[in-house]
Amino acid sequence: MRYLRVLIIFIFLTSLILPARAQNVLPDFSVKELARGKIQVSWNNPFTSDCIQLAVQRSMDSVKDFRTIYSAQSPELPSNGFVDNKQLYINKRYYRIFYVLSGGAYYFTKPILLETKPFAIEPYLPKVEPGQNWKIENYILESINPRNLIRVYIKKTEAFTLTKEEYKRFRDSINTKTKDGLHKINDYAIEWNPAQIPGKKDKLISIYKRVQLLVKLTDVDFTRFKDSIAKQTQDTLFAIDELRIQLHPFIPNDTKYIFVYKNNVFVEKLELLSYKKFKDSIALKTKDTLFAIDNNHLDIHPYIPRYVWRPSAYVFTNAKGYVSIALPLVKQHRYRVIFYDEDASELFQLKSIKETELVLDKTNFMHAGWFSFELFEDDKLKEKSKFFLSRD
């Protein structure tokens, strides 16, 4: 009878424990749109005791190309959230959570698809040549612009492309030195509206060097240009007609001097005897090359050594094709590693590594090819290199 009671209690306790073990280890997280262009990602963290990194990743197709968009400063918190303010000109995006635990274990949640209302996109469309096949979808995807370049348009025609730093300098010069206007089309496109000069709406003077058009100037700018040519150079201006001017660079008749340039920037003027010694020193002591522009002008092309890649002793692919991290002094120093894709976008980080040898699975990297990394020792950059991950 006593044996029967023990058996009943054992069966009852087993029925309570088994459902708890059958629960999913990885948490379900939620994604919702708060407002146009604002996406809230919320999660409950079951790994509060040993979670050393928690990252939110985003993709456009749910299978590949996930990119880390947020790394939690306190990954051990039981619950947290993040708002994605990135305005993307597509209405589908996928999110997932990436966990890294002490000891090298890591987990990905299942991706969640979020469909948002499409943005009202009214970009200036590029010029299409006859017979050229072009679709609006290509322009929308191009406007995502992973390199963060900004296109500047004048009268709906693309004039040039700038980096963000170059655009800031351009914008400041426009705002402080001109009366021109800048109109934002989207995050990657700007319309430049030059101010009109009263009474001289369309009158621009074209400056040519031989048959090449150098610049178009207003009357005021041309006066300054003409004065600078007359006072600071020996070049000559010839009028073709009222709106076209030919620039004739000065060519010295004195053949005793050689003018040396480096990548089209003037370096020095040499006498003929000094030039012969200079030419011999370039040929015998360097790998640079001299190119003759004409009889009196030379351009130095510096030798650029070919980059030879050497595998890292700390982060490398082992004989089985997996990424290995070897840190023999891990007990004396603090180490962390940041991994980047081929386009220099961050994939993920490993913070506070405590293992002397750590092997990462290929699923972390999504595809075969080259990847780069930065290894930090006590928050100082110890090594920056790359490795190649082959296909299985």
N, C-alpha and C positions, 0 to 999 in steps of 0.2 A: 504493500500500500504506500509506504514511504517512497519507494522507487518510482511509483506511478506519479506521485506529486512532483518529484524532481523533474521527471520527463515533461510534464505539462508546463512547468515554469520555464524550462529550457526552450521548448517550442514557442512559448509566448514572447520571450526575449528575442529569439531569432527573427520572429515576424516583425519586431520593431526595428531591428538593426539593418536587415536586408534592404528595405526601401530607402533608408538613409544612404547606404552605399551605392544604391542604383542611381542616385541623383547625378545630374551633369556637373562635373567639376568646374567647367568654365562658366562664367556668369552670362546671363542674357543682358545686353545693354540696350538702351533706347536712343533713337535718333528722331528728331522732329524739327520742323521749320517754325521758328519763332516769328520771323518777318521776312520780307524779301531780301535775300542774300545773307540771312543769319540762321545758321543751323546749330541746334543744341545737341551735343552728344553727352549722355549721362551713363554712369556705370556703377555697379556694386563690386567691390574688390574682395574675393574670397581668400586672397593670399596676403593678408595684412601682416603676418608674422615674418615672412621672408621675401617679400617683393622688393626688388632693388631698382626696377625700372618699369614704367607704364607709359605706353605711347599710343596716340590716336593716329591711325593711318587712313588715307583716302585714295580711291582709285576711280577710274572712269569705266571699267569693264568687269569688275568683280573677280577676275581670274589672275590678272597680272598688273604690273605697274603700280602697286601700292606705294605711296610715299608717306613718310612721317610728317605730320603737320603740327603735332603738339607732343611734348614730353612733360609729364607731370613732375613738378618740383618735389612733391611729397607722395611718392607712389605707394606708401604704406597705408594711406587713408582708406577707411572702409567704403566710402562712397565719395564721388566727386563728379565734376562735369567740365565741359569745354564748349565754347561757342565759336564755330567756324564762320568768320566774316568774309571769306574769300568769295567774290562774285565771279562765278563761272558762267559762260554763255552757252551752257547746255543744261538740260533739265533732269539729268540722271547722274547720280553719283553714289558710290559705295563706301561704307565705313567699316572698320574693324578695330579691335583693341589688341595690342601686343604686350604680353607680360614677360619679364625676365626675372627669374628667381635666383637667390643665392645658391651657388653650386653649379650654375650653368644651365638649369632647366628653363625652358621658355614655352609659351603657349600663344596661339592666335585664336581669337573668337571667330565664329562664322560671320561673314560680311552681311551687312544690312543695306538694302537698296532703298534710297530715298528719291522720290520723284517730286520735283518742284515745278512751279509755274514758270514757263519760259520767259526770259527777259525780252523787253521790247528793244530789239537791236536795230539801230539805224546808222550803221557805219557808212563812211564814204567808200563806195565800191571801187576796186582797182580797175584800171583801164584794161579792156580785153581786146587783144589783137584779132584780126579776121582769121577764122578757122581755129581759134584757141578754145578748148573746152574748159569751162569754168563753172563752179557750183558755189552757192552761198555757204554750204556747210564747210567747205574748205576754208573760207575766209573766217568763219566763226571759230573753227578749231585753231586757225592761225592766230586769232586775237587772244587766245589763252596765253600764248607767247612765253614758253618756259624760261627763256633767257631774260625776261623782264626788259626787253627793248621797247622804246617808245618811238612811234612813227609820227613825223611832223608833216602835215598836209598844207598846201597852199592852193586855194581854189579847187578843192576836192582831188588834187593830184599829189601823190606822195613826193615830198622834196628830199628828205633824208631821214636816217634812223639814228637815234641816240641812246646811250645807256642812261640809267637813272641819274647818275652823277653828272654826266654831260648835259642832260636835260635841265637839271637844277641850275647849272651855270648859264645855260641858254635862256631859261625863264627869267632869272634875275637880271640878265643884261637887257632883255626885252622890256621888263617892267620898269627898270631904272633909267635906261638910256633912250628909249623910244616911246612913241605913242601907239605902237602896234597892240593888237589884241590877241589873246590866246584863248581858244574855246576848247574845252575838254569834250571829246567824243566819247571815249571810254577810258579805262585804266591804261591802255596801250596806244592811244591815238589822240593827237592834238591838232586842231586846225589853227593855223597861223594867219591872222588877218592884218597885213601891213597897212599902216595908216596912209591915207591919200594926202598928197601935197597939194594945197589949194592952187588952182590954176594950172597945175602940171600933172594931171591925172595919169596920163599914159606916156609921158615923155621920159624915157630912160636912155642913157647913153651906154652903148655896148663897147667894151674894151677887148680888143683882139690881140693875140700874139701869133703872128702868121695867120693860119686859118682857124686857130683855136679860140673860142670865146672864153675869156677869163671871168668877166663879171659884168653886170649891168648896174649903172649908177644913176642916181638923180643928179640934177644940176649942182646942188649943194655938195653932195659927196664927190662928184667929179672935180669940182674946184679944189677940194682938199687933196684928192688924189693927184691932180696935175701939179699942185704946189709941192707935194712931197717928192714927186719924180724930179722936178726941176732943182730942188734944194738938196736932196739927199742922195741922188744917183746921177750917173752920166747917161742914162737911157734917154730916148727921144720918143715923142708922141707925134704921130702924123694923122691928120684928119682925112678920113675917107669921104665922109659927108657930115651933115650936122649931127647925126646920131650914132656914128660909127668912128672909132678911133683905133689906130694901129700902134701898138707898143713895139719899139725896136730896141732890144737890149744893147747896151754898149759893149763893143768888142775892142779891146785894147790893141793898138798897133805895135806896142813894144813887146817883142817876142822874147825878151830877156827874163820874163816872169812867168811862172806857172801858178795858177790858182787851184788849190786843192780843196775838195769837198768830201764830206763823209755822209753818205746817205742823203745827198742833195743839200747838206748844211755846210756853209763855208767854214773851213778850218784855218788855213793860213796861206800866205803868198810867199813863194820861194823863188830865189834867183835860179838861173838855169844850172849853175854849177852845184848849188845846194840841192836842187831837185834830183840830180843824178845820184848823189849820195843817199838821198831819201828813198829813191826808187830801189837802189840796191839793198838798203836795210829792210825794206818791205819784203823783197823777194827772198832774202837770206835768213831773216830773223823772225818772220811771221808767216802765217798762211793766208793773209789778207790778199785781195785782188785789186789791181788798179784798172779802171776803165777810162778811156779817153772820151771826153765829151766833145772837144774840138782840140785845136792845136795848143790852146792855152789853158784849158780847163780839164781837170781830172777828178774822178770820183772814186773814193775808197769804199770797197765792199768788205766789211769785216767778216772774217771766217767764223761760221757758226758750227761748233762741233756737234757731231751726231750724238744724240742721247742714247746711252747704253743702259738698259734696265738691269738691275741686280736684285734678286729676290731678297726679301727681308728675313732676318734671323728670328724675328718675333712673331710676325703674322704671315702665314704662307699656306699653300695647299700641300697636303701630305700625299703619300703614295697612293692612297685610295681616292684622292680627288676631293677631300673635305678640307675646309678652312680650319687651320690649327693656330692656336695662340700659345706661345711658349714664353713664360715670364719667370725665370729662375729666382729673381729677387723680389717676388711678390710679397714676402713677409716683411721686407725692409722698406718698401715703397707702396704708394697708392697708384693704381693704374686704371685707365679707362680708354676705350677705343671707340672712334666714330667711323662708320662705314658709309661710303658714297658710291652712287651709281656712275655710269660712264659720263652722264651729263652733269656731274658734280652735285646732283641733288642728294640730300641726306637720306639714307635708308633706315638706319637705326643706330643706337649706341649701346655699349656695354659699360655700365658704371660700376666702380668699386669691385674690380676683378680680384678674387681671392684664391684662385686656383693657379698652380704653376703651369699646368697644361690643360687647355680647354679646346674642345673640338665642336665646331658649329655645323649644323645640318645645312644642306644645300637649299632647303626650302626657304631659308632666310633671305636668299638672294634672287629668287624668282626666275632667273635665266642664266645661261652661260655667258661668259665674256669677261671683260676686264672690270675690276672694281678697285677703288682706291680707299685708303684709310689714313687716319691720324691717330698715333699712339701717344698718350700723355702720361708722364711720370711725375707724380706730385704736382699736377696741374701745369706742368711745363711740357711743351711739345718735344717728345723724344725722337719720333721718326714719322715721316710722311712718305708713303710709298704706295705700291699697288700690287695686285696679284691677279692671276688668270684662273677662272673657274671653268673647267671643261664640262662637256655634256656627259651624261651617264652612258 
